[in-house]
Each structure stands twice: as C-alpha cells, then as structure tokens.
C-alpha cells in the first residue's frame, strides 16, 4: 500500500538526519515538514527535490527533478519508489575540538615551541542537499557524533598555519582568545561549506605551551605587574632570600649569597619601606644588588669592584 503521509518527529533532538522507513509513494500524498526541518527526496544515490517548512501535496509540479528522473506522467497516481530524508535545521552546540599531539609554533621571542589547544564549536546544516550528498549518503540516520571526529581533524589541520599568520608571540595570547576565535571561524568557513555546513560559533578554551615555557610567561607577567624593573629586581632578591631560608640551605656558597643579598637588601630596605624609587640611570652591584652611588668604583655594601 502506498504511503499517504510522510513526517518526522525527533523527540531526542540529537539527530541531524533521519530517513523515512521507505515504501511506495504516490502523487497526491501529504508531506509534513516542521519549522525545524527540511525534507529531501533521494533517488539512486542522489538528493533531488528539497521541501521547506509546511504541508505539501506531492505533485509533478513540486517534484521536478524526481519527475524528470522517473518520467512520471503528469497527474499520474501510480506508486513510485523514492526515499525521503528529513534534515534538522537547528544549531548543534557542544562539538569539541583539540590537538591530540602538540603542534609546532614559531614564536617571535621564544623561538620554536610546541602547543596544545582545545575548545568547543557549534555547527548547523546550511545546504541540506549538499550535506546529504557528500556526508550522509544512504545512512538511515546521522548524528553529530558521526561527524565530530572529522570536523575536529579539519580544525586542527588548519590551526598551525592560522596561528603562524595571526600570532607573533605567546605573550599576546591572554588578550587574543576572542579575536582568534572569530578570525578562525572565518578561516574554516569555506571548509565547512563544502559539505553543506555552517560553523556558527567557535571558541578557544586554552592554548598551552610546555611547562618550561609557561614559567617564562609567568616571569614576564610578574615583570609587567611590577611596572618598575628596579623594583622587580629588589623583589626577586628578597624572594630568593626567603626561599633559601625556608629550604635551610647551607654551605659556604649559600652563606655568601645570603650575606651579599642580605647586605644589599639592608641597604635598600629603608627606601623600599618609604616607597622611594631609584632614579633613572641608577646602576646596581652585580653581586648583592645594592644601588651604587654615582661614579662609585666599589660597592658600599659588599666591597666588590664595579
């Protein structure tokens, strides 16, 4: 018996494409397409006529491609065989992307570093016929999980070249995540469009270098936070003394370093407590860090020649 009504209700909301179980169709049958769907007639491995939202009575007038293929007589009621695919129009969020292995990035300040990156993206079907023809084929149902792996590999393949073009150094990263996400979405739009898809959102959650590079980034951030490079050096000297004391370091070398740093800190402490800032051009002893008097040939704290 020929099918009289064709429709699809996806209660799960997790299917991109669903194929009607099939059977004989006839002109005059009703096709019901909800606002969140397209319906596509599929014959001999190819998507043909596409129907938008609404209730449609099948005629040779609204099935021109299928009519031409089957040579159906105008107004005929004879049953014919074709498959009907319903394609979801909704946006599918929650796709994940990430690098399985680190990608090589040439940094303007750090030379070559290896990066890992990950994030999320959202996509939707933009051209249902192209999507069915290129990716779905004859499958009865198609879910986001079936395409996520391929899209993830596509994104990662483009990532290295993109970073090389848009990013000069990792020191710029903290302020560029949103900008990189928008720019990368435009970069891969053409890749998605080849399969009838549109990339609606793309977010970079993190781009992380190896641990040793992260330490360099942290050091640079600390220097920027200090503002005054001389104040930062004083901070580092005091921190080194605290670390040595906490670890119980001993020995002549440790004692010498501690003595020199302590003498330097003692000389600088009054000025630090009063909020004084060294004048531009001040020189410092390389042994203990004490500020040197103008034209001095020896350090007043440790006696080292300068």
Buried (B, 14 or more C-beta within 10 A) or exposed (E): EBBEEBBBEBEEEEBBBBBBEEBEBBBEBEBBBBEEBBBBBBBEEEBBBBBEBEEBEBBBEBBEBBBEBBEBEEEBEEBBEBBBBBBBBEEBEEBEBBBEEBBEBBBEEBEEBBBBBBBBBBBBBBBBBBBBBBBBEEBEBBBBEBBBEEBBEBBBEBBBEBBBEBBEBBBBBEEBBEEBBEBBBEBBEEBBBEBBBBBBBBBBBEBBBEEEBEEBBEEBEEBEEBEEEBEBBBBBBBEBBEEBEEEEEEEEEEEEBBEBBBBBBEBBEEEBEEEEEBEEEEEBBEBBBBBBEEEBEEBBBBEEEE
